[in-house]
Amino acid sequence: MPYIRLAEYARLCARSLSSFKADFYEIYKINPGKWLIHKRLEYAKFLIETTDKAINDVTFESGFKNTSHFVRTFKDAYGNPPLHHRMAVS
């Protein structure tokens, strides 16, 4: 999954980055960076629960660049690191 920066999303919407962020927040009540992380985590959780892919593969496929950052972010969001989460749902 290629990583797209927020500036590219803004360009695709024909908006400046600041107006894109402001409009996005007005509609979704969350900033676009946090929204993207949330969506990446949801996809990673889906992969962990439905595949036997290695955590490193899940990290990169879900759009994270660094496995340790992914594990920490996943644990903050779901209470357990990805591997423990996989074992709990098995």
N, C-alpha and C positions, 0 to 999 in steps of 0.2 A: 504494500500500500504506500504510494508516494505521500510524502509529508507536504502539505500545502500551508504556507504561512498565512496569517490573518490579512496581511497586506494584499495577498493574491485574491482572497475572498472579497475584500473591499474593491479591488480592481474589477473583478468579475461582475460586481453589482454596480459598477460605475459610480462608486462613492469614494470619498477620501477615507483614510483609515479611521480618523477620529469620528467622522459622521457615521461610518459603518458601525463602529463600536457603540455609539450613542443610540442609533436606531435599533440595533440588535438588543441592547439592554432594555430599551423602552418596550419592545415586543415580548421578549422572553424573561425579563426580570433576572437575568444572569449575564455576566459578561461573556463574550464569545470564547475567550480562552478557557474559562472554566467549563463552559458548555462542551467544547471539543474534548477536553480531558474526560468529562463525564461520559460522553459517547464512546470514546476509545476504551474506557474502563468497562462499559457495558458490553462492547464487542469482545474484549479480552475475556470477560467472565463467561460469555457465551462459548468462546473457543475452549476455555478450560473445562467447562461442564459438558461439552459435546464432542470433544476430540481428545486424542492422546498426544497432541503436539507438545514438544518440549517448551518449557517456560520461555526460553530464549526466542524460540520461533513465535510464540504468542506475543511476546514483547514487541518484536519488530512488525509483525503482521497487523497488530492493532495500532501502530503508529507511534510507539514510544521508541526513543533512540538509545536508551540505556536501561539495562535489565535491573540494576539496583534501584534506580529511580522508579521504574515500573512497580517493582515489588513493594517498595515503601508506599507508593501512591495507592496501590491495590489494597494493602493492609489498612491504610487510613480509611479507605472507602468502605471496605467490607469486613474489617475486623480480624481477618486472617491473611497470611501471605498466600499467594496463588497456589502453591503446592499443597498446603494444608486445606485450602478451599476444595481443591480437586479431590483430596482423600475424603473429605467430609461428605461430598455429594455422591461418591462412588458407592 
